Amino acid sequence: MTTAEPRVGARVMGAQGTRIGRVDAVFADYLLVRTRGLLPVDLYLPRSEVRVREDGALAIEADAATAYERWHRPLRRAPHD
């Protein structure tokens, strides 16, 4: 694992190596990820759930369906408040 920081445009890969989406914005405690597909969805991924791979992509320990269930809703309040 590398110590690089997540960046806008980075690919987000799921547990089985499937692509979840791309990072749209980087915040202090979470990443805004836009899923791929005909109807893209915004996911609010906690940074604690993400690791940076050697190739620069980001990896999470969840598949696309689990990621959607956990993180498809906006945060109720800003995590830094």
N, C-alpha and C positions, 0 to 999 in steps of 0.2 A: 504494500500500500504506500502511496506517495503522500507527501504532506501538502500538496497543492490545494488551493482553495477552489470551491465550485465557482464556475463562471457562467455568464449568460451565453446561451447557445450550446452548452454541454448536453450530450445525450444522457438520458436516465434509463438504466437497464434494470429489469426485474430479476427475480430470483433464478429463473430458468434461462436467463440471457436474452429475453425478449425486450424489445424497446418499448418503454413506457411513454416517453415524450422528450421534450427539450426544455431546458431552464429558460424561463422568460425574465425572471428577476431574482436577485440575490438579496436577502435581508439578513439581519443579525441572527435571528433564530430559526428562520425557515426559508425554503426556496419555493418560488412560484413556478410550477411546471405545467406546461401546456401539453396535453396528450395529443397523440396523433390520431388521424381518422377523419371521417366525413364530418362528424360533429365533435370538435375538440372540447375538452373539459379542462378547467383549471384545477390543479391539485396543489395543496399547501403542505409541502413536505417538511417536517421538522429536520433541521440540520443534523440532529443527533441520530437520525435514521439513515443517513447517507454516508457512503465512503467513496473516495476518489480512487478509481482504478489506475493502473500504470499507463493505459492508453488515453487518459484524460476524461473518459466517460465516468459517470456516477453510477453507483450500484446501490440497490436497496434489497432487503431481505423479504420481499413480498412480490407476488405476481400482480398483473394489471388489475384483476378484479378486487384483490385485497387492498391495493393502493387506492382504488376508487372508493371502496367502502370506508376506509380510514380517513382519507384526506381530501375528498372532493368538495367539502363545504368550507366557506371562508371562516377564518378564525373569528370568534365572538368579540375578542378584544386584541389589541396589538400585544404581542408577547413581550415587548420591552417596556410596557407600562407598569 
